[in-house]
Amino acid sequence: MNVIVLGYGNPFRTDDGVGPVGAEAIVQWLEDEGHEVTTWIGQQLLPEVVLELEGKDLAIFVDASVEQYPECFRICEVLPSADLDGLNLHTCTPGWIMHLAMQMNVNVPKMIMITISGANFDFGDSLSKLCLERMNNALESFKKYFAHIF
């Protein structure tokens, strides 16, 4: 399977960096499972990401959230969303990326969002112990989720 994993967040705002760190962990696991994987890492999603989706079978987005989910992470399928509160990089969501891709007639792969609840968003260049634990739990849950959908 040809997969793109997109991890985003600010690596200098402690747990906001879980997107890139989590993406790298997922990439490693997928490659170990024999999948062809492309990685995209950034501080924010950008409209140009649409071009990276072409020819992929699956897109996996990984990001941090200030929202505290019951399991401290959430895994869900991305649905298209035209909602955009102005052209602000913080509002460029996976759903909006999917919507934009569809408007551009880009063949859209199945898209999955993994959101991990952060505990600390202060300045710092490493994840908090709690966020790292949450990321590892999300990764284990994603492996089971992946086995069910593919």
Contacts in CASP RR format, 6 or more apart in sequence:
PFRMAT RR
TARGET T0000
AUTHOR 0000-0000-0000
METHOD contacts of the structure
MODEL  1
MNVIVLGYGNPFRTDDGVGPVGAEAIVQWLEDEGHEVTTWIGQQLLPEVV
LELEGKDLAIFVDASVEQYPECFRICEVLPSADLDGLNLHTCTPGWIMHL
AMQMNVNVPKMIMITISGANFDFGDSLSKLCLERMNNALESFKKYFAHIF
1 35 0 8 1.000
1 36 0 8 1.000
1 57 0 8 1.000
1 58 0 8 1.000
1 150 0 8 1.000
2 35 0 8 1.000
2 36 0 8 1.000
2 38 0 8 1.000
2 55 0 8 1.000
2 56 0 8 1.000
2 57 0 8 1.000
2 58 0 8 1.000
3 30 0 8 1.000
3 35 0 8 1.000
3 36 0 8 1.000
3 37 0 8 1.000
3 38 0 8 1.000
3 56 0 8 1.000
3 57 0 8 1.000
3 58 0 8 1.000
3 59 0 8 1.000
3 60 0 8 1.000
4 37 0 8 1.000
4 38 0 8 1.000
4 39 0 8 1.000
4 40 0 8 1.000
4 52 0 8 1.000
4 53 0 8 1.000
4 56 0 8 1.000
4 58 0 8 1.000
4 59 0 8 1.000
4 60 0 8 1.000
4 109 0 8 1.000
5 23 0 8 1.000
5 26 0 8 1.000
5 27 0 8 1.000
5 30 0 8 1.000
5 37 0 8 1.000
5 38 0 8 1.000
5 39 0 8 1.000
5 40 0 8 1.000
5 59 0 8 1.000
5 60 0 8 1.000
5 62 0 8 1.000
6 23 0 8 1.000
6 39 0 8 1.000
6 40 0 8 1.000
6 41 0 8 1.000
6 45 0 8 1.000
6 49 0 8 1.000
6 52 0 8 1.000
6 59 0 8 1.000
6 60 0 8 1.000
6 61 0 8 1.000
6 62 0 8 1.000
6 94 0 8 1.000
7 19 0 8 1.000
7 20 0 8 1.000
7 22 0 8 1.000
7 23 0 8 1.000
7 39 0 8 1.000
7 40 0 8 1.000
7 41 0 8 1.000
7 42 0 8 1.000
7 61 0 8 1.000
7 62 0 8 1.000
7 63 0 8 1.000
8 19 0 8 1.000
8 20 0 8 1.000
8 41 0 8 1.000
8 42 0 8 1.000
8 43 0 8 1.000
8 44 0 8 1.000
8 45 0 8 1.000
8 61 0 8 1.000
8 62 0 8 1.000
8 63 0 8 1.000
9 16 0 8 1.000
9 17 0 8 1.000
9 18 0 8 1.000
9 19 0 8 1.000
9 20 0 8 1.000
9 42 0 8 1.000
9 43 0 8 1.000
9 44 0 8 1.000
9 63 0 8 1.000
9 64 0 8 1.000
10 16 0 8 1.000
10 17 0 8 1.000
10 43 0 8 1.000
11 17 0 8 1.000
11 20 0 8 1.000
11 43 0 8 1.000
11 125 0 8 1.000
12 123 0 8 1.000
12 124 0 8 1.000
12 125 0 8 1.000
13 121 0 8 1.000
13 122 0 8 1.000
13 123 0 8 1.000
13 124 0 8 1.000
14 120 0 8 1.000
14 121 0 8 1.000
14 122 0 8 1.000
14 123 0 8 1.000
14 124 0 8 1.000
14 125 0 8 1.000
14 126 0 8 1.000
14 127 0 8 1.000
14 128 0 8 1.000
14 131 0 8 1.000
15 64 0 8 1.000
15 116 0 8 1.000
15 118 0 8 1.000
15 119 0 8 1.000
15 120 0 8 1.000
15 121 0 8 1.000
15 127 0 8 1.000
15 128 0 8 1.000
15 131 0 8 1.000
16 64 0 8 1.000
16 118 0 8 1.000
16 121 0 8 1.000
17 64 0 8 1.000
17 127 0 8 1.000
18 62 0 8 1.000
18 63 0 8 1.000
18 64 0 8 1.000
18 116 0 8 1.000
18 118 0 8 1.000
18 127 0 8 1.000
18 131 0 8 1.000
18 134 0 8 1.000
18 135 0 8 1.000
19 62 0 8 1.000
19 63 0 8 1.000
19 64 0 8 1.000
19 116 0 8 1.000
20 41 0 8 1.000
20 42 0 8 1.000
20 62 0 8 1.000
21 127 0 8 1.000
21 135 0 8 1.000
22 62 0 8 1.000
22 114 0 8 1.000
22 116 0 8 1.000
22 135 0 8 1.000
22 138 0 8 1.000
22 139 0 8 1.000
23 39 0 8 1.000
23 41 0 8 1.000
23 60 0 8 1.000
23 62 0 8 1.000
24 39 0 8 1.000
24 41 0 8 1.000
25 135 0 8 1.000
25 136 0 8 1.000
25 139 0 8 1.000
26 60 0 8 1.000
26 62 0 8 1.000
26 114 0 8 1.000
26 139 0 8 1.000
26 142 0 8 1.000
27 37 0 8 1.000
27 39 0 8 1.000
29 139 0 8 1.000
29 143 0 8 1.000
30 37 0 8 1.000
31 37 0 8 1.000
38 52 0 8 1.000
38 56 0 8 1.000
40 49 0 8 1.000
40 52 0 8 1.000
44 89 0 8 1.000
44 90 0 8 1.000
44 92 0 8 1.000
45 61 0 8 1.000
45 89 0 8 1.000
45 92 0 8 1.000
45 93 0 8 1.000
45 94 0 8 1.000
45 97 0 8 1.000
46 89 0 8 1.000
46 92 0 8 1.000
47 92 0 8 1.000
47 97 0 8 1.000
47 100 0 8 1.000
49 97 0 8 1.000
50 97 0 8 1.000
50 100 0 8 1.000
50 101 0 8 1.000
50 104 0 8 1.000
50 106 0 8 1.000
51 106 0 8 1.000
53 59 0 8 1.000
53 97 0 8 1.000
53 101 0 8 1.000
53 106 0 8 1.000
53 107 0 8 1.000
53 108 0 8 1.000
53 109 0 8 1.000
54 106 0 8 1.000
54 107 0 8 1.000
55 107 0 8 1.000
55 109 0 8 1.000
56 109 0 8 1.000
57 109 0 8 1.000
57 110 0 8 1.000
58 109 0 8 1.000
58 110 0 8 1.000
58 111 0 8 1.000
58 112 0 8 1.000
58 150 0 8 1.000
59 78 0 8 1.000
59 94 0 8 1.000
59 109 0 8 1.000
59 110 0 8 1.000
59 111 0 8 1.000
59 112 0 8 1.000
60 111 0 8 1.000
60 112 0 8 1.000
60 113 0 8 1.000
60 114 0 8 1.000
60 142 0 8 1.000
61 78 0 8 1.000
61 94 0 8 1.000
61 111 0 8 1.000
61 112 0 8 1.000
61 113 0 8 1.000
61 114 0 8 1.000
62 114 0 8 1.000
62 115 0 8 1.000
62 116 0 8 1.000
63 113 0 8 1.000
63 114 0 8 1.000
63 115 0 8 1.000
63 116 0 8 1.000
64 115 0 8 1.000
64 116 0 8 1.000
64 117 0 8 1.000
64 118 0 8 1.000
64 121 0 8 1.000
64 131 0 8 1.000
65 74 0 8 1.000
65 115 0 8 1.000
65 116 0 8 1.000
65 117 0 8 1.000
65 118 0 8 1.000
66 117 0 8 1.000
66 118 0 8 1.000
66 121 0 8 1.000
67 115 0 8 1.000
67 117 0 8 1.000
68 117 0 8 1.000
69 115 0 8 1.000
69 117 0 8 1.000
71 137 0 8 1.000
71 141 0 8 1.000
72 116 0 8 1.000
72 117 0 8 1.000
72 118 0 8 1.000
72 134 0 8 1.000
72 137 0 8 1.000
72 138 0 8 1.000
73 114 0 8 1.000
73 115 0 8 1.000
73 116 0 8 1.000
73 117 0 8 1.000
73 134 0 8 1.000
73 135 0 8 1.000
73 137 0 8 1.000
73 138 0 8 1.000
73 141 0 8 1.000
74 113 0 8 1.000
74 114 0 8 1.000
74 115 0 8 1.000
75 112 0 8 1.000
75 113 0 8 1.000
75 114 0 8 1.000
75 115 0 8 1.000
75 138 0 8 1.000
75 141 0 8 1.000
75 142 0 8 1.000
75 145 0 8 1.000
76 112 0 8 1.000
76 113 0 8 1.000
77 110 0 8 1.000
77 111 0 8 1.000
77 112 0 8 1.000
77 113 0 8 1.000
78 94 0 8 1.000
78 95 0 8 1.000
78 98 0 8 1.000
78 111 0 8 1.000
78 112 0 8 1.000
78 113 0 8 1.000
79 95 0 8 1.000
79 98 0 8 1.000
80 95 0 8 1.000
80 98 0 8 1.000
80 99 0 8 1.000
80 102 0 8 1.000
81 93 0 8 1.000
81 95 0 8 1.000
81 96 0 8 1.000
81 98 0 8 1.000
81 99 0 8 1.000
82 96 0 8 1.000
82 99 0 8 1.000
83 91 0 8 1.000
83 93 0 8 1.000
83 96 0 8 1.000
84 91 0 8 1.000
84 92 0 8 1.000
84 96 0 8 1.000
85 91 0 8 1.000
94 111 0 8 1.000
94 113 0 8 1.000
95 111 0 8 1.000
97 111 0 8 1.000
98 108 0 8 1.000
98 111 0 8 1.000
101 108 0 8 1.000
102 108 0 8 1.000
110 149 0 8 1.000
112 142 0 8 1.000
112 145 0 8 1.000
114 138 0 8 1.000
114 142 0 8 1.000
116 131 0 8 1.000
116 134 0 8 1.000
116 135 0 8 1.000
116 138 0 8 1.000
117 131 0 8 1.000
117 134 0 8 1.000
118 128 0 8 1.000
118 130 0 8 1.000
118 131 0 8 1.000
118 134 0 8 1.000
119 128 0 8 1.000
119 130 0 8 1.000
119 131 0 8 1.000
119 134 0 8 1.000
120 128 0 8 1.000
120 130 0 8 1.000
120 131 0 8 1.000
127 135 0 8 1.000
END
